[in-house]
Amino acid sequence: MADLGSNTTAVLTAADVAAVVRSVGVDQFMDHMIEGVREAAKGLDPESTMTIERGGFQYEKPSLGLVEWMPSMELGRAVGIKTVGYHPSNPIQRGMPSVMATTSIHDTANGRLVALVDATLLTAIRTGAASAVVTDVLANEDSRTLGLVGCGAQAVTQAHAMSRVRPIDRIVAFDADPNVAASFASRLPVSVRVDVVDSAADAIVDADIVCVATTVDIGAGPVLPMFGLKAGVHINAVGADFPGKTELPVELLRNALVIPDEVAQCLKEGECQQLTEDDLGPTLPELVQNADSFTAWREQLTVFDSTGWALEDLIAAEIVLGHATRLHIGIHTELQHSPLDPYAPYETI
């Protein structure tokens, strides 16, 4: 939890965040994130906690990408704003993550910047955690086989998160890049059998749970076939993040209970852009708040449309800040100095 009573700003670099996760333990940190997202969804009060559909800039030059901001507010306490850049060509062309992000937290009493946190790793972890929260409601208790379509960075945290809520003992993985698929097992923080296959259809045929996280080009989807899924499978669809970019066939969506994380956002750039609002099931918070009413759907096809709920980013930043404070990791600096006379802006010069 960020210290709203201090006059300094807490700063956590990527190395600091990694040090926190390493100190806490990767399994324990994922568990904390899953619980944080679950509790936020369960206790969500729209009158006091607000999120806004993300906005920003999309461009095609010098390469396809975007920079967006994702704001959330707990009324009377804090505003969290994550700024995120997504550039799918980064891993191959620049050796950089496709998603790079920073979260700022502001005190709503005075607007002061309370914390500045590198959110690149946190974004991957909280996205996996959100999928785990939905999966825990909708997937069969004995789900053991995970099908992965797309084996990049996000697939690692999806698989890790699934292993924290279900007894996964086999992963069947496919990626359009054979080298990425071949290295997947070595990047996992869990020991589990991984079978690399030659097609998306092969990855899903035996799966109890499917996670789809690709960088498919705009207009090139779907990447998942319409047929070949087991009865009662649950799908976490993570990769749709641009208008026109989709991973699932529309016919599949129309035969499923579809859970959007943020309705307006999903209709604009998630799998739900292929549907109308009337086609959608409960939101992530509504699902968690009424979990017992939806467990019957474990025998039917369900889809989580995960575009990124902005409140997850405030939760993630505050979880890592709480651990960082306890572990004395990171720095506190007077990034925003106030003059003794608030009417004298040149006083500090």
Order of alpha helices (4+ residues) and beta strands (2+ residues): beta-alpha-alpha-beta-beta-beta-beta-alpha-beta-beta-alpha-beta-alpha-beta-alpha-beta-alpha-beta-beta-alpha-beta-alpha-alpha-alpha-beta-alpha-beta
